[in-house]
Each structure stands twice: as C-alpha cells, then as structure tokens.
Amino acid sequence: MIFTATQIAGILNGEIEGDETVEVSKLAKIEEGTKGSLTFLSNPKYTQYIYSTDASITIVDKNFEAESEISTTLIRVEDAYKAFSQLLEYYNMVKMNKVGVEQPVFISGTAKYGENIYLGAFAYLGENVVIGKNAKIYPNVYIGDNVTLGDNVVVFAGAKIYSETKIGTNCVIHSGVIIGADGFGFVPNEKGEYSKVPQTGNVIIEDNVDVGAGTSIDRATLGSTIIRRGVKMDNQIQIAHNVEIGEHTAIAAQTGIAGSTKIGKFCLIGGQVGIAGHLTIGDNVRIQAQSGIGRNIKEGEVIQGSPALAYGDFNKSYVHFKNLPKIVDRIYELEKKTDSNE
C-alpha cells in the first residue's frame, strides 16, 4: 500500500513540513529509514538520527525544533508515539480488510454468520455455529459445534475452538491457540492408574480480549472457564479448567494457571509465573516474572520469588543472597577465633 504525506497528515490531523506529495510504502525505525519508508521520532535519545535518516516521512511532536538541515518530510502532531500507533492500527485495519468466503471451506447447514465476514480456505464451521458481522476467520481454523463468536472477532490461521465456547465482540485469537480442550482431570485408583473425569463445561471469553499465539484455555469440568472483558494474554500461556481471570488483567508469556484459581481485575502477571490451583488472587496484584504462587494473594500486593515473597521482603533478602559467600567467610573466621580462645 502506498500513502502520500497528505493522506497520512489527514489521518493523523497533522501538519506537513516538506514535500506534501512524497510517497511511502513501508515502515522503518528512524535509524534504519530508507527512501519510501515512514518513521517517527518520540524518544530524545534518537534525535540524532533525524538528521541522517533516509526515511521519506518522519512523524514528530509539534514542538520539535531542528538544529540543522534535514531531508525527510516532517508531519507534526501532538504526540508522535501515539500518532504512529494510531497509524499502525489504521494500516492493520486496511491490510486485514478481507471479505468473502474462500474455497474450499466446510460450513455446516446450521451455521450462521453475519455480513462482511471473511472465511479463509480450509476453515471448518460446525453445527449451530454463530459468527457475528465483520469477523475474520483465517485459513485452517476449526470452529466446533455450538460455538458463538461476536462481531469484529479475528481468528488467525490454525486456531482451534472447541464446542460450546462463547467469545464476545472485538476479540483477537492468534495462531495456534486452542480454546476449550479438556481440562486436566484424572482420578487415580488403588493400582495407581488414572481414570478420566469428563470435562463437560465450556469456555467463556468476554469482549475485547486478546489471546496470544500458542495459548491454551481449557474447558471447565462443570460450569465455565471465564476470561473477563479486556484481558490481554501473551503467547504460550496455559489456563486450566474453571479458572476465572478478572477484567483488564494482563499476563505475560509462559505463565501457567492451575485449575479453579480466581484472579482479580487489573492484575499484571509477569512471564513464566506458575500459579497453583484453587487460589484467589486479589485485584491490582503485581506478580514479578518467574514467581511461584502457592497461596492466596491479597488485593494490591506486589510479590516475587518462588515460593513468592512480599516484593519488599524479597529485595531485602536478595541483598543477603548476594553477600552470602562473604558472610560464610566471616562465620568461618569467627569460628576459628572462638576455637583458638578455648
């Protein structure tokens, strides 16, 4: 796609300084800008590159003042970073504006979908599937029986959505995601062998949820595994059966949450966090990366460690961890002096 400086300024409500007709067809970092590329400057650390960049157009703050000659065309806006993000969103919207049904696909006779839908090749829609308007279902997506997807949902290639799943509006499901697989439920007998506990529940995902690539969200044993509105999940996360995640909580990659744990709203969970089952995590909790959670966490706590400690206690303890060799040496010296005085 090709855009002129005039078109970009119109989208961003910006002011052009330079060639209004210059065209761009790609995006670049300011230090890597080439002819025909669009970039931006918001971090003062990168100001030096605006004088050498070959990018055709650079988005800058309105108060930017050049200290020497520049060759790139400027588009001045209130906030360059936000404007560039807005432009990326617009670019993705245009790029992903696919409509129509490719062939071959399988659509059950009882499946229904709204207007302006895109169904990629080899997609599968099971019995009684309902998909809202403006949805984008990319190739090789499996959607099982009785699944409901709301308006403006995007499901990227290769995702699998098992039966009975309910997904709200404006959700994004990335490639390789599996939603609604059986929870990890087995009962041992007297021989130590395991019998499977049927997983008869479903998964409910509310509006405006993003699910990162390779993430698995298991169906409930009974009832529902629930992802509340506005939750953002990174790649390769495991959500077990009957977990509930509160509104606008964000979870980084490789986190695992065991069954029946309830997580509050507006929490931030770092990468590689492990959370045991049947726990309650309060609202606004911050869990640092690689923490292991084996207890309930109160609202607003900031914690770190495995098993996790209060964040302040962990930092104090870590000072001693670093000095442990010196402390041991001092203990040896004291023991020697004690022995010599006896």
C-alpha positions in Angstrom: 0.0 0.0 0.0 1.2 3.5 -0.9 0.4 6.6 1.1 1.3 10.3 0.5 2.3 12.7 3.1 -1.1 14.5 2.6 -3.0 11.3 3.2 -1.1 10.5 6.4 -1.4 14.0 7.7 -5.2 13.7 7.1 -5.4 10.5 9.1 -3.4 12.0 12.0 -4.6 15.6 11.8 -1.0 16.6 11.4 0.8 19.5 9.8 3.2 18.8 6.9 6.6 20.4 6.7 8.2 19.5 3.4 7.0 17.7 0.3 3.3 17.0 0.5 3.3 14.6 -2.4 6.1 12.3 -1.2 5.0 8.7 -1.0 5.8 5.9 1.4 5.0 2.1 1.2 6.8 0.7 4.3 7.6 1.4 7.9 11.1 1.6 9.5 13.0 2.6 12.6 14.4 6.1 12.3 18.0 4.8 12.3 17.2 2.3 9.5 15.0 4.5 7.4 15.3 4.2 3.6 13.7 6.0 0.7 10.0 5.3 0.6 9.7 4.5 4.3 7.8 6.1 7.1 9.2 6.5 10.6 8.7 8.6 13.8 10.7 10.4 16.5 9.5 10.5 20.1 12.4 9.4 22.2 15.0 12.2 22.5 17.8 9.5 22.5 17.1 9.0 18.8 17.1 12.7 17.8 20.5 12.4 16.2 19.1 10.1 13.5 16.6 12.6 12.1 19.5 14.4 10.5 20.8 11.3 8.7 17.7 9.2 8.1 16.8 8.4 4.5 13.1 7.9 5.5 10.8 9.8 3.2 8.5 10.9 6.0 9.0 11.3 9.8 6.3 11.9 12.3 7.5 14.3 15.1 6.0 16.2 18.0 4.7 19.7 17.2 7.3 21.3 19.4 10.3 19.6 17.7 12.9 22.1 16.7 15.6 21.1 14.1 19.1 22.1 14.9 20.5 21.5 11.4 19.2 20.7 7.9 17.0 17.6 7.5 15.9 15.9 4.2 12.9 13.9 5.5 9.4 15.4 5.2 8.0 16.1 8.7 4.5 15.6 9.9 4.0 17.4 13.1 1.4 16.0 15.6 0.6 16.5 19.3 2.2 13.1 20.3 4.4 11.3 17.8 4.3 8.0 19.6 0.6 7.9 19.9 0.1 9.1 16.3 2.4 6.4 15.0 0.5 3.8 17.0 -2.7 5.1 15.5 -1.3 4.9 12.1 -0.2 1.2 12.7 -3.7 0.4 13.8 -5.1 2.0 10.6 -2.5 0.2 8.5 -3.5 -3.2 10.0 -7.2 -2.4 9.6 -6.7 -1.7 5.9 -4.3 -4.7 5.4 -6.7 -7.1 7.1 -9.9 -5.9 5.4 -10.6 -9.2 3.7 -14.2 -10.1 2.9 -15.7 -13.2 1.3 -15.6 -16.9 1.5 -12.6 -18.7 0.0 -12.8 -22.3 -1.3 -12.7 -24.9 -0.1 -14.3 -24.4 3.3 -16.8 -26.5 5.3 -19.8 -24.7 6.6 -22.5 -26.8 8.4 -26.0 -26.3 7.2 -27.0 -25.0 10.7 -24.1 -22.5 10.9 -24.9 -18.8 10.7 -22.6 -15.8 10.1 -23.1 -12.0 9.7 -22.3 -9.6 6.9 -18.8 -8.6 5.7 -17.4 -11.9 7.0 -14.1 -13.4 5.8 -13.7 -17.1 5.8 -10.2 -18.4 4.7 -9.6 -21.6 2.8 -10.0 -24.9 4.7 -11.9 -23.2 7.6 -14.4 -25.5 9.4 -17.7 -24.3 10.9 -19.5 -27.0 12.9 -23.2 -27.4 13.8 -25.1 -24.4 15.1 -22.0 -22.1 15.0 -23.0 -18.4 15.1 -20.5 -15.7 14.0 -21.2 -12.0 14.1 -20.6 -9.4 11.4 -17.2 -8.2 10.3 -15.5 -11.3 11.6 -12.2 -12.5 10.1 -11.7 -16.3 10.2 -8.3 -17.1 8.6 -7.4 -20.4 6.8 -7.3 -23.7 8.7 -9.3 -22.5 11.6 -11.5 -25.1 13.3 -14.7 -23.9 15.0 -16.6 -26.7 16.8 -20.3 -27.2 17.3 -22.4 -24.6 19.2 -19.6 -22.0 19.2 -20.6 -18.4 19.3 -18.3 -15.6 18.1 -19.3 -11.9 18.4 -18.9 -9.0 16.0 -15.4 -8.0 14.8 -13.7 -11.1 16.1 -10.4 -12.1 14.4 -9.3 -15.7 14.5 -5.9 -16.2 12.9 -4.7 -19.2 10.9 -4.6 -22.6 12.6 -6.5 -21.7 15.8 -8.9 -24.4 17.2 -12.1 -23.5 19.1 -13.8 -26.5 20.6 -17.5 -26.9 21.0 -19.7 -24.8 23.3 -17.2 -21.9 23.5 -18.6 -18.4 23.7 -16.5 -15.5 22.5 -17.6 -11.9 22.7 -17.0 -8.9 20.4 -13.7 -7.3 19.3 -11.6 -10.3 20.4 -8.4 -11.4 18.7 -7.4 -15.1 18.8 -3.9 -15.7 17.4 -2.5 -18.7 15.5 -2.1 -21.9 17.3 -4.5 -21.0 20.1 -6.6 -23.9 21.5 -9.8 -22.9 23.3 -12.0 -25.5 25.0 -9.7 -28.6 25.2 -10.4 -30.9 28.1 -9.1 -29.8 31.5 -6.5 -31.9 33.2 -8.9 -34.1 35.3 -7.9 -37.7 36.3 -8.7 -39.8 39.3 -6.2 -42.5 40.5 -7.4 -45.9 41.6 -5.9 -48.3 44.1 -3.4 -49.5 41.4 -2.2 -46.1 40.7 -3.8 -46.0 37.4 -5.8 -43.0 36.2 -9.4 -42.7 35.1 -10.5 -39.6 33.2 -13.0 -37.2 34.7 -15.3 -36.0 31.9 -14.9 -32.3 31.2 -18.5 -31.2 30.5 -18.2 -27.4 30.9 -17.1 -24.7 28.4 -15.0 -21.6 28.0 -16.5 -18.0 28.0 -14.4 -15.2 26.7 -15.9 -11.7 27.1 -15.4 -8.6 24.9 -12.1 -7.0 23.9 -9.9 -9.9 24.8 -6.6 -10.7 23.1 -5.2 -14.3 23.2 -1.6 -14.7 22.1 -0.2 -17.4 19.8 0.1 -20.9 21.2 -2.0 -20.3 24.3 -4.4 -23.0 25.6 -7.5 -22.3 27.6 -9.2 -25.4 28.9 -12.9 -26.0 29.3 -14.4 -26.4 32.7 -15.1 -29.7 34.4 -18.5 -28.2 35.3 -19.6 -24.7 34.6 -17.3 -22.4 32.7 -13.7 -21.2 32.5 -14.1 -17.4 32.2 -11.9 -14.8 30.7 -13.4 -11.4 31.6 -13.5 -8.4 29.3 -10.4 -6.5 28.4 -7.9 -9.3 29.4 -4.7 -9.4 27.4 -2.7 -12.6 27.1 0.8 -13.1 25.7 1.9 -16.2 23.8 2.2 -19.7 25.2 0.1 -19.4 28.3 -1.8 -22.3 30.0 -5.2 -21.5 31.5 -6.6 -24.6 33.3 -10.2 -25.7 33.8 -12.5 -23.5 35.8 -10.0 -20.6 36.1 -11.5 -17.1 36.1 -9.5 -14.1 35.1 -10.8 -10.7 36.0 -11.3 -7.6 33.8 -8.3 -5.9 32.2 -5.7 -8.3 33.7 -2.5 -8.7 31.5 -0.5 -11.9 31.5 3.0 -12.4 30.0 4.3 -15.4 28.1 4.7 -18.9 29.5 2.6 -18.4 32.6 0.6 -21.4 33.8 -2.5 -21.1 36.0 -3.8 -24.3 37.6 -7.5 -25.3 37.9 -10.2 -23.3 39.7 -7.9 -20.4 40.6 -9.7 -17.0 40.6 -7.6 -13.9 39.5 -8.9 -10.4 40.1 -9.1 -7.4 37.8 -6.3 -5.1 36.7 -3.6 -7.5 37.7 -0.2 -7.7 36.0 1.4 -11.1 35.8 5.0 -11.5 34.5 6.5 -14.2 32.3 7.0 -17.8 33.5 4.8 -17.3 36.5 3.3 -20.5 38.0 0.1 -20.3 40.0 -1.2 -23.3 41.9 -4.9 -24.4 41.8 -7.8 -23.3 43.9 -6.3 -20.0 44.9 -7.7 -16.4 45.0 -5.6 -13.6 43.6 -7.0 -10.1 44.5 -7.5 -7.1 42.3 -4.5 -4.9 41.2 -1.9 -7.6 42.2 1.6 -7.4 40.6 3.4 -10.7 40.2 7.0 -10.4 39.0 8.4 -12.8 36.4 9.3 -16.5 37.3 7.4 -16.3 40.6 5.7 -19.4 42.0 2.4 -18.7 43.7 1.2 -21.3 46.3 -1.0 -19.1 48.5 -3.8 -16.6 48.2 -2.7 -13.1 47.4 -4.4 -10.0 48.8 -5.5 -7.0 46.8 -2.8 -4.7 45.7 0.2 -6.9 46.7 3.4 -6.8 44.7 5.3 -10.1 45.0 8.3 -12.0 43.7 10.1 -15.3 44.3 9.4 -19.0 44.3 7.7 -19.6 46.5 6.7 -16.0 46.3 7.5 -13.5 49.0 6.3 -9.9 49.5 8.2 -7.8 47.0 10.0 -5.7 49.6 11.0 -8.7 51.7 12.4 -10.4 48.5 14.6 -7.4 47.7 15.9 -7.2 51.3 16.7 -10.9 51.2 18.4 -10.7 47.9 21.0 -8.3 49.3 21.9 -11.1 51.7 21.9 -13.7 49.0 24.5 -11.7 47.0 26.7 -11.3 50.1 26.3 -15.0 51.3 29.9 -16.0 50.4 31.3 -13.1 52.4 29.0 -13.8 55.3 30.1 -17.5 55.3 33.8 -16.5 55.3 33.2 -14.2 58.2 31.5 -17.0 60.1 34.5 -19.3 59.5 36.8 -16.6 60.7 34.7 -16.2 63.9 34.7 -19.9 64.5 38.5 -20.0 64.1 38.9 -17.2 66.7 36.5 -18.9 69.0 38.3 -22.3 68.7 41.7 -20.6 69.3 40.4 -18.9 72.5 39.2 -22.1 74.0 
